[in-house]
Amino acid sequence: MRYELYYQPSIQGRGEFIRLPLEDAGADYVDVARDPNFGRPGIMKFLEDPSLGRPPFAPPFLKAGKLVISQTANILQFLGPRLNLVPKNEPSRLWAHQLQLTIADWLHEAHDTHHPLGNALYYEEQTTEAKKRAAIFTANRMPKFLGYFERILKHNSKSGDFILDKKVSYVDLSLFQMIEGLRYAFPGTMAKLEPQHPLLIALHDRVMARPRIAAYLSSSRRLAFNQQGIFRRYTELEEEQKQE
């Protein structure tokens, strides 16, 4: 099957959590918004298509045959067994989905460090609130999320190198992306926290070394982090933490 990923053409964003499994599995897919030769309608035209009885609310969404699937964790739950990136048994699939939803919460909190009042306002219109939100995130929430996944890896340390034990899953790929994004957005905080979470950082490095992931990261398909994505670097958001 050839998958069609619909997302923004200029940012990693939530779409990256779907690109990584597709790349790791060597799946046949097209990143529609970035392919001018694909001949598909734009994202908004697709979303407003009256013939869609079950339309997505917003990108990212995935077209797989006649299916149109949205919400990042939902897409990954669909792709996981098809790309051999989740165990076949139901308890493990539910556990993977639960972990992915926790990552979604983490990602949402990371986003809200620079837009705590919402996307309708520019960052410059909510900088004061962003400083307060970022201080809480870096001091409390980042350590809590990192510590949670470190604890799971520690529990698995005798049986495997990945979050679901012996074999890589889409959850591992998402954790890799979270570490990458937080290193970009909060480099000083991550430099302090990483030594306390060695298993999680080792997982990140293990994923980065996977042949297809390494090839993807060095290719033009991997977009650079920028100030329009979910992870954004504003030095004043880490300076606020230093003052406390």
N, C-alpha and C positions, 0 to 999 in steps of 0.2 A: 504494500500500500504506500502511496505517496501522500505524505501529510502536508497540509498547508497551514502555516503559522501566520496569524494576523496580529501584528503589533506595530508599535511606532518604529519608524525607520532609523532614528538617530540616537536612541538611548538603549542601554541594556534593560533597565527596569525589571518588571515582573516577567517579561518575555525571556530573559536570560535563564530563568529557572526552568524553562521549557527547552530552550536551545541546547543547554548542556546535556540533558539525557538523549536528545535526538543525535547530537554529535557523538557522544560516547558510544552509542549503539550503532553508529554508522547508518542511521535510518535515511531513507529517501524522503527529503522534505524540502520545501521551498519557503523562504522567509518573504512572504508576499509583498509587503510594503517596501522591501529593499530590492525587489526584482522588477525592473521596468519592462522586461520582456515577457512577463508572465501573463499579462492580459486580463487580470482580474479587476473588479471594481475596487475603489478605495474603501478604506475601513468604514467611514461614515455612511457611504452608499450601501455597503453590505448591511450595516446595523439597521438602517432605515428601510430595508427591503420588505415590503408588505407581505411578500409570499412566505416569509419565515414565521412559522407558527410558534417557534420557541427561540426567539432571538436572544443573543448575548446582550448584557447590559453595557459592557465595555470590553476593550481588548485587555489582556491577550485572550484570543480564542483560537481553537484548532478545528480545522475541517478534516475529517477522516471519512472518506467516502461520502455517504449522505448525512453523517453525523456532524453537528456543529456543537462543540463543547467549550464552555468558558469556565472561568475561575481557575487560578493557577493550580491549587491543590487538587481540584477536580480533574483537570487535564492530566496531571501527573498520576493520579490514581488510575485513570484510563490507560495511559501509556505504559505504566510500570510493568504489568504482566506481558504486554505485547513487545516490549523492548528487553525483556528478561532482566529488569531492574528492580524486581521485588519478588520475594518468595511466593510460591504458589498457594500455600496454605492460608486460610482466611484470617486466623489470629495475627499472623505476620503482616498481612496486607492492611488490616485495621490498625495495627501498631504503627506501620509506616505512614499511613494517612494521618493518624493522630500526631505524630512527630512533625509532619509537614504542616499541619494546621498551627502547631506551636511556632514553627519557623515563620509562618504567615503573620502571626501576632508580633513576633520579633521584628520582622521587616516593616510592619506598619508603625511600630514605635520608632524605628530608625528614621522613617520618612517624616514623622511628626516632630522630630528635633528641629527641622527647618521650616515646617509649615504647621505649627501647632493650632493655628486658628482656621486652617483650611486652604484649599487650592485656589479659592476665589481671590485671595490676596497675594501680592508679591512677597517674597521673603523680606524685602526692605520695609514692608508695612507691618511686619510682626517680629522684628528682630529682638525686641525686648523679651517677648514671650518665648521666642526660640531659645534664647540664652538660658532661661529658667528651665525649659523642657530638656535641653541638651545636658544641663548640669545633673538633672535627675537621672537621665538615661545613662550617662557615662559613669556616674558614681554608684548607681544602684541596679538599673535594669540590665545593662551589658554584663556585669559580673554574674547576675542571676541566671540569665540565659546561657552564658558560656559555661557556668558551673553545672547547670542541668545536663547539658549534652556531654560535658566531661565526665560526669558521674555515670551516665549510661555507657560511655566507652570504657570506663574503668571496670564496670560490671562485666563487659564483654571481653576484657583483655585476655582472658585465658582461652577463649574460643575463637576469636577472630579480630580482624583489623578494622572492621567497619561497624556502623551503627546497628546493623542487623546481623552482626557476627561475621561470617566468613566471606561474604560476597558483597560487592558494591551494590548500592541501591540508589534510587533517585534522591533519597534523603541525604546521602553522603554528598551528592553533587550540589544539592542546595546548601548544605553546610559549608562547602568550599566557597560558594558564591557569597555567603554571608561574611565569611572571614575576609575575602577579597574586598567586599564593599566597605566593611568597617575599617579596614586598613586604609582605604582611601579617604573615608570621611573623618575618621578620628585616629590618625596615625599615632599621636602621642599616647592616647589612652590604650590603644592596642599594644603598643610597645611595653606598657606597664603590666597589662593583663595576660599577655600570651605566655610568659614563663609559668604562670599559675595553672595553665591549661595545656600541658604538653601533649596529651593524647588527641585533643581536638586539632591542634596545630599539625601533629603528625598525620592525622586524617586528611587535612587540607593538602599537605605535601604529597601524600599518597595519591590523591585524586589528580593533582596537577601533573603528576608523572605518568598518568595513564596515556598511552600512545595517541589515541584519538583526541583526548582533551588537550594534550600538549600541542598537537598539530593545529587544533582549533584556536588555542590561545595565541599562537604565533601567526595566525592568518588574518586577512582583512575582514573576515566574517565576525571576528570578536571586536565589538565596538569598545572604545575607550570610555572610562568613567568621565562624566562631565557634569556641569552645573544645571542640567535639565532633568537628570535622572532621580531615582529614589535616594541613592547615596550621593551626598554633596559635601564638599569640603569648604567650610567656613571657619577660618582660624579662630575667630572670636568665640565660637561655640565651645572650643576647648580652653580658651583663655579664661572663660567664666569658671570652669572647674578649678583651674590653678589658683584662683583668688580665694577659694573657700577652704 
